[in-house]
Every structure is written in C-alpha cells, then in structure tokens.
C-alpha cells in the first residue's frame, strides 16, 4: 500500500459528512469508495473532484505511506 486516505476520512469527520454523502455529492461509484477504503489506487479525476469540492490541496486528501523493505 503506497497511499492512505486517512486525511480525507478526517476531513469528512470535520465536515460532519458521511462517506455515503461524500460519494453521492461527487457522483462516485461505491466501488471507488471501496478502493479508497482499502488504500488502493483511484483515478486522478477522483482526487481532482475531491480537492475541488472541499477547496483543499492534495495533501489534505491523501498521504504517501512508505512500505517497510522486505528482509
């Protein structure tokens, strides 16, 4: 897993918005929301829509998570 959407989930809490309300407001599919919940890759379009909707930069939506090297 290279990215985490924890900043987005915190933002939704701050805005008192559920994940379903977020999904519906942006017209996202439930499959896209599921991918985000698992920290999987989503399209740049989804990230762009999210940043524009909330008026925030990308780092307030997603963060990079460094994986530990295999030994």
Secondary structure, 3 states (H helix, E strand, C coil): CCEECHHHHHHHHHCCCCHHHHHHHHCCCHHHHHHHHCCCCCCHHHHHHHHHHHCCCHHHCCEECCCCCCC
